[in-house]
Amino acid sequence: MNRRELVTLLGGAAAAWPLLATAQQSAAPVIGFLQAGTPESFANRVEAFRKGLGETGFAEGRNLTIEFRWAYGDNARLPELAADLVRRKVAVIATPGSGSGAAQIAQAATATIPIVFSIGADPIELGLVASLSRPSGNVTGFNDMNSLLGAKRMGLLRELLPGAKRFASLVNPDAATANTMTADVQNAAASLGLNLEIVHASNNQEIETAFSILMQKQAEALVVTTDPLFNNRRNQIIALAAHYRLPAIYPWREAAEAGGLMFYGSSGTDEYRQVGIYVGRILKGEKPSDLPVMRASKFELIINLLAAKLLGIQFPPSLLAIADGVIE
């Protein structure tokens, strides 16, 4: 080969490299991420989702693209966002934190694209899967149990405040699991001999109104139910509870870390990580119907002593002894 031929060959190869890189990038799978919340409120959980993907060999920007669709607390936008992901023919749709109904909405939008959810209520009762061990169709995921822990949270508050009789629960009536969560706390209150007030809020203003109602009803303790809207507005809820000196227990660890009195529930970051792992496994060829629905098996109690001090409350030794974390 003479010098001119060698230069021509190398020049052609150099020109082809960008095209090859572009082709490799376009061949990387695209997944959809559908959530009713905001990226700011769920930043640490999104990182956990990426970590789960990484455990199966996928990294955003290297061999994977993630199309995020956030509803910013407006559940009415979810069908439009799900339809957009279906039109884009994403490889998998992830719907972590599906108390808003995101998983059911995605399921209604497609019967072929795999869907991986995480949800607090029973996914069989919600019609997402036929069974936990052998899901049917294109849907599987993680059951974090958080929508089913209202009775436990109420019991912990009762142990902290044995003299309190007027309890309340904050519920988003638009949540897919609203009826389940309401029945859970109502049954718990009846068994404990407590008066229970259910207050509803489905937007920011109604959260303010709900606390005004609680004061009128002279509520002595509050169980906050799990919902993306409430998670988005957790700082507002914590501030209102502090302002009205209302002891409250929350379904997110981040709430206790941000100044809330108590948290009880499963790990939100582990939940999103597990969803990421299942998405990665499906990208590698496994079928949703062959992946059993995982269930949370570890629950944490985190208490905030500073918040208790500001409320004039002292945690009993029985609760301090079982707490998984204490914030001072």
PLY file of the C-alpha trace (Angstrom):
ply
format ascii 1.0
element vertex 328
property float x
property float y
property float z
element edge 327
property int vertex1
property int vertex2
end_header
0.00 0.00 0.00
1.46 3.36 -0.98
1.35 6.51 1.11
-1.60 8.04 -0.77
-3.72 4.88 -0.26
-2.85 4.78 3.44
-3.86 8.43 3.95
-7.13 7.84 2.11
-7.88 4.75 4.21
-7.17 6.51 7.51
-9.19 9.55 6.44
-12.18 7.40 5.59
-11.95 5.56 8.90
-11.77 8.84 10.83
-14.84 10.13 9.03
-16.71 6.94 9.89
-15.96 7.08 13.64
-18.55 9.78 14.48
-21.16 7.92 12.47
-20.36 4.71 14.31
-20.57 6.44 17.69
-23.90 7.99 16.75
-25.25 4.63 15.61
-24.16 3.00 18.88
-25.77 5.79 20.90
-29.05 5.57 18.97
-29.09 1.81 19.52
-29.03 2.28 23.29
-32.41 1.46 24.84
-34.73 4.28 25.91
-36.83 3.83 29.03
-39.66 5.97 30.36
-39.92 7.20 33.95
-43.45 8.30 34.95
-44.00 10.04 38.28
-46.66 12.33 39.72
-44.15 14.27 41.82
-41.34 16.71 41.12
-37.67 15.99 40.38
-36.62 18.11 43.36
-38.66 16.11 45.89
-37.51 12.75 44.54
-33.88 13.53 43.68
-32.33 11.04 46.09
-34.75 8.31 45.00
-33.97 8.90 41.32
-30.30 8.39 42.18
-31.25 5.10 43.83
-33.14 4.15 40.66
-30.01 4.87 38.63
-27.99 2.79 41.09
-30.31 -0.17 40.51
-29.87 0.19 36.76
-26.12 0.33 37.29
-26.19 -2.97 39.17
-27.47 -4.59 35.99
-24.89 -2.88 33.78
-26.82 0.16 32.53
-25.74 3.77 32.88
-27.66 6.80 31.67
-25.78 8.57 28.90
-23.52 5.59 28.23
-25.73 2.71 27.14
-29.16 3.94 28.23
-31.45 6.97 27.82
-34.12 7.88 30.38
-37.13 9.93 29.34
-38.45 11.53 32.55
-42.10 12.56 32.73
-43.07 14.47 35.90
-46.66 15.55 36.61
-45.61 18.12 39.26
-48.44 17.14 41.57
-51.13 17.28 38.88
-52.40 13.71 38.57
-54.67 14.73 35.68
-51.55 15.03 33.49
-50.51 11.41 33.96
-52.56 9.90 31.09
-51.09 12.42 28.63
-47.55 11.75 29.89
-48.03 7.97 29.71
-49.42 8.23 26.19
-46.38 10.25 25.15
-44.02 7.54 26.38
-46.03 4.92 24.50
-45.85 6.98 21.30
-42.09 7.17 21.72
-42.00 3.36 21.91
-39.79 3.24 24.99
-38.43 -0.16 25.93
-39.77 -0.12 29.52
-41.90 2.25 31.59
-40.94 2.66 35.26
-43.64 4.03 37.59
-42.06 4.11 41.06
-44.14 5.66 43.81
-47.42 4.82 42.06
-49.88 5.88 44.77
-51.10 8.49 42.31
-52.30 5.76 39.94
-49.37 6.11 37.53
-48.98 2.34 37.23
-52.64 1.77 36.38
-52.57 4.65 33.91
-49.49 3.21 32.19
-51.15 -0.22 32.15
-54.21 1.28 30.46
-51.97 2.99 27.88
-50.11 -0.14 26.72
-50.46 -3.91 26.89
-47.10 -4.56 25.24
-44.45 -2.26 26.73
-43.15 -3.72 30.03
-44.10 -1.71 33.13
-42.27 -1.81 36.48
-44.12 -0.20 39.39
-43.63 0.39 43.06
-46.78 0.89 45.09
-47.91 0.85 48.69
-51.25 -0.93 48.32
-51.97 -4.51 47.27
-51.18 -4.69 43.51
-53.57 -7.63 43.08
-56.51 -5.64 44.46
-55.56 -2.75 42.16
-55.64 -5.08 39.15
-51.98 -4.58 38.28
-51.04 -8.27 38.51
-52.84 -11.59 38.73
-50.57 -12.87 41.51
-47.42 -11.79 43.31
-45.40 -14.88 42.37
-46.48 -15.06 38.72
-47.60 -11.67 37.41
-49.50 -11.84 34.16
-49.15 -9.59 31.16
-46.60 -6.81 30.94
-46.54 -5.55 34.55
-44.47 -6.34 37.65
-42.74 -4.40 40.38
-42.29 -3.72 44.08
-44.86 -3.53 46.88
-43.46 -1.17 49.51
-46.51 -1.72 51.80
-46.56 1.96 52.83
-50.25 2.42 52.06
-51.01 -0.43 54.46
-49.10 0.90 57.47
-51.55 3.54 58.69
-52.65 1.34 61.60
-49.05 0.81 62.70
-48.33 4.55 62.48
-51.42 5.33 64.52
-50.35 2.81 67.13
-46.92 4.42 67.42
-48.49 7.86 67.86
-50.83 6.45 70.50
-47.84 5.01 72.36
-46.19 8.43 72.25
-49.40 10.22 73.31
-51.32 7.76 75.50
-53.73 10.45 76.71
-54.72 11.69 73.25
-58.18 10.77 71.98
-58.76 12.96 68.92
-56.68 11.66 66.04
-56.73 12.72 62.39
-55.43 11.48 59.06
-54.51 13.53 56.00
-55.59 11.80 52.77
-55.51 12.81 49.11
-58.94 11.70 47.81
-57.54 11.55 44.27
-54.93 8.93 45.21
-55.41 5.48 43.72
-55.06 4.00 47.21
-57.20 6.59 49.06
-59.95 4.12 49.99
-57.47 1.52 51.22
-55.58 4.01 53.37
-58.78 5.50 54.78
-60.17 2.11 55.76
-56.83 1.19 57.34
-56.74 4.16 59.72
-60.48 3.98 60.44
-60.20 0.35 61.52
-57.16 1.16 63.64
-58.91 4.07 65.36
-61.94 1.89 66.13
-59.78 -0.84 67.64
-57.88 1.69 69.78
-61.03 3.49 70.91
-60.02 6.78 69.27
-62.04 9.49 67.58
-60.77 9.92 64.02
-61.18 12.83 61.63
-60.32 12.23 57.96
-59.24 15.46 56.26
-58.81 15.62 52.51
-56.40 17.65 50.40
-55.70 17.31 46.68
-53.72 20.52 46.08
-51.47 22.97 47.91
-54.26 25.30 49.06
-56.33 22.43 50.38
-53.39 21.36 52.55
-53.55 24.76 54.28
-57.32 24.41 54.64
-56.98 20.89 56.05
-54.84 22.13 58.94
-57.37 24.87 59.70
-60.03 22.18 59.91
-57.82 20.10 62.19
-57.50 23.03 64.58
-61.26 23.55 64.58
-61.72 19.87 65.37
-59.08 20.13 68.12
-57.05 17.24 66.70
-54.30 16.02 69.01
-52.27 13.87 66.59
-51.99 13.40 62.83
-51.22 10.44 60.58
-50.05 11.66 57.15
-50.78 9.11 54.42
-48.46 8.44 51.52
-49.01 10.38 48.31
-46.74 12.13 45.77
-48.52 15.46 46.39
-47.85 15.27 50.11
-44.25 14.20 49.47
-43.81 17.17 47.13
-45.21 19.44 49.85
-43.68 17.69 52.86
-41.86 20.84 54.01
-45.16 22.74 53.94
-46.88 19.99 55.94
-44.03 19.83 58.48
-44.13 23.61 58.90
-47.90 23.62 59.39
-47.72 20.80 61.94
-45.04 22.74 63.85
-47.00 26.00 63.62
-50.13 24.40 65.05
-48.10 22.28 67.50
-49.66 19.11 66.10
-47.65 15.87 66.56
-47.53 14.00 63.27
-46.10 10.79 61.86
-45.02 10.59 58.21
-44.56 7.84 55.58
-41.22 9.19 54.29
-37.86 9.15 56.05
-37.04 12.51 54.44
-39.82 14.09 56.52
-38.20 13.18 59.83
-34.84 14.34 58.49
-36.44 17.68 57.51
-37.89 18.34 60.96
-40.94 16.06 61.16
-41.60 14.27 64.44
-41.65 10.61 63.35
-41.30 8.37 60.33
-42.35 4.75 60.01
-42.22 2.78 56.78
-40.04 0.98 54.28
-36.99 2.48 52.62
-37.93 4.70 49.68
-34.44 4.61 48.23
-34.32 0.81 48.32
-37.74 0.72 46.65
-36.52 2.83 43.71
-33.29 0.85 43.52
-35.27 -2.39 43.21
-37.37 -0.88 40.42
-34.14 0.05 38.62
-32.86 -3.52 38.96
-36.05 -4.97 37.47
-35.94 -2.48 34.59
-32.36 -3.56 33.87
-33.27 -7.23 33.98
-36.10 -6.67 31.51
-33.76 -4.76 29.20
-31.53 -7.85 29.26
-34.38 -10.03 28.04
-36.38 -11.21 31.04
-40.18 -10.98 30.87
-42.25 -9.08 33.45
-44.52 -12.10 33.81
-41.52 -14.16 34.99
-40.41 -11.61 37.61
-42.35 -11.97 40.89
-43.60 -8.85 42.63
-41.14 -8.04 45.40
-42.42 -7.00 48.83
-40.76 -4.82 51.44
-39.58 -6.86 54.39
-37.79 -4.22 56.48
-39.45 -1.21 58.08
-37.82 1.63 59.97
-38.83 3.92 62.81
-37.02 7.26 62.85
-37.74 9.79 65.58
-36.73 13.43 65.77
-35.94 14.51 69.34
-35.51 18.16 68.37
-39.02 18.24 66.89
-40.32 16.56 70.06
-38.63 19.18 72.23
-40.20 22.01 70.25
-43.61 20.35 70.75
-42.99 19.80 74.45
-43.14 16.01 74.00
-40.84 13.42 75.53
-40.41 10.06 73.81
-40.92 7.11 76.18
-38.08 4.59 76.61
-40.20 1.95 74.86
-40.11 3.91 71.58
-36.48 4.98 71.93
-35.55 1.32 72.37
-37.10 0.20 69.09
-36.14 3.23 66.96
-33.84 2.54 64.04
-32.61 6.11 64.04
-32.72 9.11 66.34
-32.27 12.68 65.12
-31.05 15.07 67.83
0 1
1 2
2 3
3 4
4 5
5 6
6 7
7 8
8 9
9 10
10 11
11 12
12 13
13 14
14 15
15 16
16 17
17 18
18 19
19 20
20 21
21 22
22 23
23 24
24 25
25 26
26 27
27 28
28 29
29 30
30 31
31 32
32 33
33 34
34 35
35 36
36 37
37 38
38 39
39 40
40 41
41 42
42 43
43 44
44 45
45 46
46 47
47 48
48 49
49 50
50 51
51 52
52 53
53 54
54 55
55 56
56 57
57 58
58 59
59 60
60 61
61 62
62 63
63 64
64 65
65 66
66 67
67 68
68 69
69 70
70 71
71 72
72 73
73 74
74 75
75 76
76 77
77 78
78 79
79 80
80 81
81 82
82 83
83 84
84 85
85 86
86 87
87 88
88 89
89 90
90 91
91 92
92 93
93 94
94 95
95 96
96 97
97 98
98 99
99 100
100 101
101 102
102 103
103 104
104 105
105 106
106 107
107 108
108 109
109 110
110 111
111 112
112 113
113 114
114 115
115 116
116 117
117 118
118 119
119 120
120 121
121 122
122 123
123 124
124 125
125 126
126 127
127 128
128 129
129 130
130 131
131 132
132 133
133 134
134 135
135 136
136 137
137 138
138 139
139 140
140 141
141 142
142 143
143 144
144 145
145 146
146 147
147 148
148 149
149 150
150 151
151 152
152 153
153 154
154 155
155 156
156 157
157 158
158 159
159 160
160 161
161 162
162 163
163 164
164 165
165 166
166 167
167 168
168 169
169 170
170 171
171 172
172 173
173 174
174 175
175 176
176 177
177 178
178 179
179 180
180 181
181 182
182 183
183 184
184 185
185 186
186 187
187 188
188 189
189 190
190 191
191 192
192 193
193 194
194 195
195 196
196 197
197 198
198 199
199 200
200 201
201 202
202 203
203 204
204 205
205 206
206 207
207 208
208 209
209 210
210 211
211 212
212 213
213 214
214 215
215 216
216 217
217 218
218 219
219 220
220 221
221 222
222 223
223 224
224 225
225 226
226 227
227 228
228 229
229 230
230 231
231 232
232 233
233 234
234 235
235 236
236 237
237 238
238 239
239 240
240 241
241 242
242 243
243 244
244 245
245 246
246 247
247 248
248 249
249 250
250 251
251 252
252 253
253 254
254 255
255 256
256 257
257 258
258 259
259 260
260 261
261 262
262 263
263 264
264 265
265 266
266 267
267 268
268 269
269 270
270 271
271 272
272 273
273 274
274 275
275 276
276 277
277 278
278 279
279 280
280 281
281 282
282 283
283 284
284 285
285 286
286 287
287 288
288 289
289 290
290 291
291 292
292 293
293 294
294 295
295 296
296 297
297 298
298 299
299 300
300 301
301 302
302 303
303 304
304 305
305 306
306 307
307 308
308 309
309 310
310 311
311 312
312 313
313 314
314 315
315 316
316 317
317 318
318 319
319 320
320 321
321 322
322 323
323 324
324 325
325 326
326 327
